[in-house]
Amino acid sequence: MDAVWLAVQPLDMRAGTETALARVVDVFGAARPHHAYLFANRRASRMKVLVHDGIGVWLAARRLNQGRFVWPADIGGTASLTTAQLEALVLGLPWQRLGDGGIITVL
């Protein structure tokens, strides 16, 4: 994956691939090959990721049984994540605190 992007505005989790792709084009300008685009619902208890793998697009969903994903407040619409930050986000951990090499920079 070349880049992972996080959309700050919530997405209706009933959205299918076409609706998510339309949102990616609207928010990010285009769906680029080898990029992933993450969306959450309003409560941040569910997440969808749209991936353009260079051949086509696929949409995956993740739901937490308890708690919420650590999702940022509106910071201008999008954010880019590192691989370590993505792994922390998917687990429900505070990904914003991770620096280079997985070092926690803020307590």
BELCORPE-V317305 format. One record per pair of residues at least 24 apart in sequence whose C-alpha atoms are under 10 Angstrom apart, sorted by the first residue. I is the first residue (numbers start at 1). J is the second residue. If there is no record, write none. Layout:
i=I j=J
i=I j=J
This chain:
i=1 j=33
i=1 j=34
i=1 j=35
i=1 j=36
i=1 j=51
i=1 j=52
i=1 j=53
i=1 j=83
i=2 j=32
i=2 j=33
i=2 j=34
i=2 j=35
i=2 j=36
i=2 j=82
i=2 j=83
i=3 j=32
i=3 j=33
i=3 j=34
i=3 j=35
i=3 j=36
i=3 j=37
i=3 j=80
i=3 j=81
i=3 j=82
i=3 j=83
i=4 j=34
i=4 j=35
i=4 j=36
i=4 j=37
i=4 j=38
i=4 j=49
i=4 j=50
i=4 j=51
i=4 j=79
i=4 j=80
i=4 j=81
i=4 j=82
i=4 j=83
i=4 j=85
i=4 j=86
i=5 j=35
i=5 j=36
i=5 j=37
i=5 j=38
i=5 j=39
i=5 j=49
i=5 j=50
i=5 j=78
i=5 j=79
i=5 j=80
i=5 j=81
i=5 j=82
i=5 j=86
i=6 j=36
i=6 j=37
i=6 j=38
i=6 j=39
i=6 j=40
i=6 j=49
i=6 j=71
i=6 j=72
i=6 j=77
i=6 j=78
i=6 j=79
i=6 j=80
i=6 j=81
i=6 j=86
i=7 j=37
i=7 j=38
i=7 j=39
i=7 j=40
i=7 j=71
i=7 j=72
i=7 j=74
i=7 j=75
i=7 j=76
i=7 j=77
i=7 j=78
i=7 j=79
i=7 j=80
i=8 j=38
i=8 j=39
i=8 j=40
i=8 j=41
i=8 j=42
i=8 j=71
i=8 j=72
i=8 j=73
i=8 j=74
i=8 j=75
i=8 j=76
i=8 j=77
i=8 j=78
i=8 j=79
i=9 j=39
i=9 j=40
i=9 j=41
i=9 j=42
i=9 j=71
i=9 j=72
i=9 j=73
i=9 j=74
i=9 j=75
i=9 j=76
i=9 j=77
i=9 j=78
i=10 j=39
i=10 j=40
i=10 j=41
i=10 j=42
i=10 j=43
i=10 j=44
i=10 j=47
i=10 j=71
i=11 j=38
i=11 j=39
i=11 j=40
i=11 j=41
i=11 j=42
i=11 j=44
i=11 j=46
i=11 j=47
i=11 j=48
i=12 j=39
i=12 j=40
i=12 j=41
i=12 j=42
i=12 j=46
i=12 j=47
i=12 j=48
i=13 j=39
i=13 j=40
i=13 j=41
i=13 j=42
i=13 j=46
i=13 j=47
i=13 j=48
i=13 j=61
i=14 j=41
i=15 j=48
i=15 j=59
i=16 j=48
i=16 j=50
i=16 j=58
i=16 j=59
i=16 j=60
i=17 j=48
i=17 j=49
i=17 j=50
i=17 j=57
i=17 j=58
i=17 j=59
i=17 j=60
i=18 j=57
i=18 j=58
i=18 j=59
i=20 j=48
i=20 j=49
i=20 j=50
i=20 j=58
i=20 j=59
i=21 j=50
i=21 j=51
i=21 j=52
i=21 j=57
i=21 j=58
i=21 j=59
i=24 j=50
i=27 j=77
i=27 j=78
i=28 j=77
i=28 j=78
i=31 j=57
i=32 j=57
i=33 j=57
i=36 j=80
i=36 j=81
i=37 j=78
i=37 j=79
i=37 j=80
i=38 j=78
i=38 j=79
i=38 j=80
i=38 j=81
i=38 j=86
i=39 j=71
i=40 j=68
i=40 j=69
i=40 j=70
i=40 j=71
i=41 j=69
i=41 j=71
i=42 j=71
i=43 j=67
i=43 j=68
i=43 j=69
i=43 j=71
i=44 j=68
i=44 j=69
i=44 j=70
i=44 j=71
i=44 j=72
i=44 j=92
i=45 j=69
i=45 j=70
i=45 j=71
i=45 j=92
i=47 j=90
i=62 j=90
i=63 j=90
i=64 j=90
i=64 j=91
i=64 j=92
i=66 j=92
i=67 j=92
i=68 j=92
i=68 j=93
i=69 j=93
i=69 j=94
i=69 j=95
i=70 j=94
i=70 j=95
i=70 j=96
i=71 j=95
i=71 j=96
i=72 j=96
